[in-house]
Amino acid sequence: MRIACDVDGVILDLATRFLEMYYGENRSEHEYTRDDWSYWEFYRELGITDDDVGEMWEAVQLDADRLGFIDDTIPDYLKLLREIGKLDILTMRKEPARDSLVSRLLSVGITRDTHYDNIIFVPTTPKDVKVEYDYDIYIDDSPHLGRSLMGVNDKIMILFDQPWNRMLKCGGNVIRARGWIDVYNIVKKIANKKNKKS
């Protein structure tokens, strides 16, 4: 079984750091939090253009040491998932972010060959480009990827619950996970079904 796991919004909390960077010294009681990020292009609410947001994301990604983890148990779950199948980190980050990403993962003991097999960088457009990669299961927070995978019978999307993807109605092969324990239980159930068939 081939499993693709996203980084931002699934392993690392990029949204919180993005907002901290945006507000900088201009903190106020009216500022948005990650919980207000109610749709994918929420940055537009802040007056950030599509052209400018790419540079901001890149700056946040290159500063990975300042990114928090979504959950403290992620290393344990990645290791368990890798025991079930081949696990690649499939990210839309740009290649220059590799070193800072690997360093941040290592800081909590997430290592290649124990927790994941490869880190694969994919283009940032189109927003559902990951569909083109050959995986059985995708663990991702992108509503665009969820929409594109809906009804694709040989692929399963585990939509990692985040405020920006809650408008997407899941069903069939797109399953919402409310945390890492859900992710693990869903993958384990899928693996058990596959093993029974073979």
Backbone torsions as a table, in degrees:
resi	resn	phi	psi	omega
1	MET	NA	133.1	-179.5
2	ARG	-106.0	124.3	-176.2
3	ILE	-118.5	131.5	175.4
4	ALA	-111.8	127.3	-179.8
5	CYS	-120.7	126.3	177.0
6	ASP	-72.4	165.5	178.3
7	VAL	-102.8	-62.4	-171.5
8	ASP	-76.4	122.4	-177.8
9	GLY	89.3	-6.8	179.4
10	VAL	-122.1	-47.0	177.0
11	ILE	-104.9	-49.9	-177.9
12	LEU	-110.5	146.0	-178.7
13	ASP	-91.5	83.8	-178.7
14	LEU	-74.4	-33.4	-174.5
15	ALA	-62.5	-43.7	-179.3
16	THR	-62.2	-45.6	-180.0
17	ARG	-66.2	-37.2	177.3
18	PHE	-58.2	-46.6	-179.3
19	LEU	-67.7	-38.9	176.4
20	GLU	-60.4	-41.9	179.5
21	MET	-66.9	-41.2	-179.3
22	TYR	-62.3	-47.7	-176.8
23	TYR	-76.3	-32.7	178.5
24	GLY	48.6	-124.7	-179.4
25	GLU	-81.8	-9.5	-175.7
26	ASN	-88.5	48.4	-177.9
27	ARG	-70.8	143.8	175.3
28	SER	-152.7	165.9	180.0
29	GLU	-73.5	-8.5	-178.2
30	HIS	-98.6	9.1	-176.3
31	GLU	-77.4	153.3	179.2
32	TYR	-77.9	155.2	172.5
33	THR	-118.6	174.0	179.6
34	ARG	-60.2	-28.2	179.6
35	ASP	-69.8	-20.3	176.7
36	ASP	-82.4	-11.1	-175.0
37	TRP	-74.2	76.4	-167.2
38	SER	-86.2	-3.4	174.1
39	TYR	-153.8	159.9	-170.5
40	TRP	-53.5	-44.6	-176.5
41	GLU	-93.8	34.6	-176.7
42	PHE	-58.6	-26.0	-179.9
43	TYR	-55.1	-23.3	178.5
44	ARG	-64.1	-29.8	176.8
45	GLU	-61.3	-26.2	-179.2
46	LEU	-88.9	-1.1	-178.5
47	GLY	83.3	15.0	179.3
48	ILE	-87.9	130.4	-179.4
49	THR	-80.7	161.5	176.3
50	ASP	-59.3	-34.9	179.4
51	ASP	-67.4	-41.1	-176.8
52	ASP	-77.4	-28.4	-173.9
53	VAL	-64.3	-34.5	179.8
54	GLY	-59.1	-43.5	178.6
55	GLU	-64.8	-38.8	179.7
56	MET	-66.6	-44.7	178.3
57	TRP	-59.1	-43.7	-178.5
58	GLU	-61.5	-42.1	178.7
59	ALA	-62.5	-41.3	178.7
60	VAL	-65.8	-43.7	-178.1
61	GLN	-64.5	-37.0	179.7
62	LEU	-71.0	-17.0	179.1
63	ASP	-104.1	46.1	-171.7
64	ALA	-60.4	-27.6	-179.6
65	ASP	-61.1	-20.0	-179.6
66	ARG	-95.6	2.0	179.7
67	LEU	-88.4	135.0	175.6
68	GLY	-83.6	162.0	175.4
69	PHE	-90.7	146.6	179.5
70	ILE	-62.1	-34.8	-175.0
71	ASP	-154.5	140.6	180.0
72	ASP	-68.9	-18.6	-176.2
73	THR	-90.7	3.5	-176.5
74	ILE	-54.2	-45.0	179.3
75	PRO	-56.8	-40.6	179.5
76	ASP	-63.5	-44.8	-178.0
77	TYR	-70.7	-37.4	176.7
78	LEU	-61.5	-41.3	178.8
79	LYS	-62.7	-43.7	178.6
80	LEU	-64.1	-41.9	179.2
81	LEU	-64.9	-38.7	179.6
82	ARG	-67.0	-27.0	175.2
83	GLU	-70.6	-24.6	179.3
84	ILE	-81.6	-38.1	-177.1
85	GLY	-162.1	-179.0	176.7
86	LYS	-71.7	125.6	-176.1
87	LEU	-119.4	115.1	175.1
88	ASP	-110.1	144.7	169.6
89	ILE	-87.5	118.4	-176.3
90	LEU	-113.5	109.8	-172.0
91	THR	-129.8	150.0	175.5
92	MET	-91.9	10.4	172.8
93	ARG	-64.8	160.9	176.5
94	LYS	-88.2	151.1	-176.9
95	GLU	-49.5	-38.1	179.3
96	PRO	-59.5	-17.7	179.9
97	ALA	-82.5	-3.0	-175.8
98	ARG	-54.6	-53.1	-174.7
99	ASP	-61.1	-44.1	-179.5
100	SER	-67.7	-35.1	177.8
101	LEU	-66.6	-49.4	-179.9
102	VAL	-59.8	-42.4	179.0
103	SER	-60.5	-43.4	-179.7
104	ARG	-66.4	-41.3	177.9
105	LEU	-63.2	-43.9	178.9
106	LEU	-61.5	-29.7	-177.3
107	SER	-62.2	-20.5	175.9
108	VAL	-116.8	16.5	174.9
109	GLY	84.8	13.2	177.5
110	ILE	-83.7	114.4	-174.6
111	THR	-125.6	154.3	174.9
112	ARG	-66.5	145.2	180.0
113	ASP	75.7	-9.2	172.2
114	THR	-112.2	-44.0	-176.2
115	HIS	-110.0	-22.4	178.6
116	TYR	-156.2	162.1	179.4
117	ASP	-94.2	-48.7	-177.3
118	ASN	-144.5	157.6	167.2
119	ILE	-109.4	121.6	-177.4
120	ILE	-116.6	125.1	179.4
121	PHE	-97.1	128.1	-179.3
122	VAL	-116.1	159.6	178.7
123	PRO	-60.2	156.4	-179.7
124	THR	-84.7	-9.9	175.2
125	THR	-135.6	147.8	-5.8
126	PRO	-68.8	167.6	-174.5
127	LYS	-63.0	-19.3	-179.9
128	ASP	-110.1	26.0	-175.8
129	VAL	-56.6	-26.8	-176.9
130	LYS	-62.5	-21.7	177.7
131	VAL	-57.5	-30.6	-176.8
132	GLU	-73.6	-9.7	-178.5
133	TYR	-95.2	145.6	-170.5
134	ASP	-88.2	90.4	176.2
135	TYR	-131.4	152.6	175.7
136	ASP	-83.8	-37.4	-177.0
137	ILE	-131.3	134.5	174.7
138	TYR	-115.5	129.4	173.1
139	ILE	-109.8	110.7	-170.0
140	ASP	-155.1	158.9	178.0
141	ASP	-106.6	5.2	-175.4
142	SER	-81.9	119.0	174.9
143	PRO	-66.4	-27.5	178.2
144	HIS	-64.7	-45.4	178.3
145	LEU	-65.2	-40.7	177.6
146	GLY	-58.1	-46.5	178.6
147	ARG	-61.9	-41.2	-177.7
148	SER	-69.4	-31.5	-178.7
149	LEU	-86.8	-14.4	-179.1
150	MET	-57.0	125.4	178.7
151	GLY	84.6	-1.8	176.4
152	VAL	-83.9	101.5	-167.4
153	ASN	-61.9	-30.3	-175.8
154	ASP	-93.5	7.9	178.8
155	LYS	-131.3	141.4	178.0
156	ILE	-118.9	134.8	177.4
157	MET	-111.3	123.4	170.5
158	ILE	-99.2	107.2	-177.6
159	LEU	-83.5	108.7	-179.4
160	PHE	-72.7	117.1	-172.2
161	ASP	-60.4	124.0	174.8
162	GLN	-144.6	156.1	-178.9
163	PRO	-54.5	-33.6	-175.9
164	TRP	-78.9	-2.9	177.8
165	ASN	-122.3	8.2	-175.4
166	ARG	-70.9	-16.8	178.0
167	MET	-75.3	-13.7	-179.0
168	LEU	-83.4	121.4	177.2
169	LYS	-81.3	123.0	-179.4
170	CYS	-89.6	161.2	178.3
171	GLY	166.8	159.6	-179.7
172	GLY	63.2	-118.9	-176.0
173	ASN	-90.1	2.9	175.1
174	VAL	-111.2	113.2	-171.5
175	ILE	-120.4	129.7	179.1
176	ARG	-83.3	135.4	175.0
177	ALA	-117.3	128.8	-177.1
178	ARG	-91.8	5.8	178.0
179	GLY	173.2	179.2	-175.6
180	TRP	-68.1	-30.2	176.6
181	ILE	-64.9	-38.9	176.0
182	ASP	-62.6	-44.9	179.5
183	VAL	-55.2	-51.6	-178.5
184	TYR	-60.1	-46.9	-178.3
185	ASN	-63.2	-37.6	178.4
186	ILE	-66.2	-47.1	-179.6
187	VAL	-63.3	-42.3	-180.0
188	LYS	-61.6	-42.5	178.6
189	LYS	-63.5	-42.8	178.3
190	ILE	-63.2	-44.2	-179.7
191	ALA	-63.5	-41.3	178.2
192	ASN	-62.1	-41.8	178.0
193	LYS	-63.2	-43.3	178.8
194	LYS	-62.6	-41.5	-179.2
195	ASN	-65.4	-36.4	178.7
196	LYS	-66.6	-35.6	-180.0
197	LYS	-71.1	-28.3	-176.0
198	SER	-93.8	NA	NA
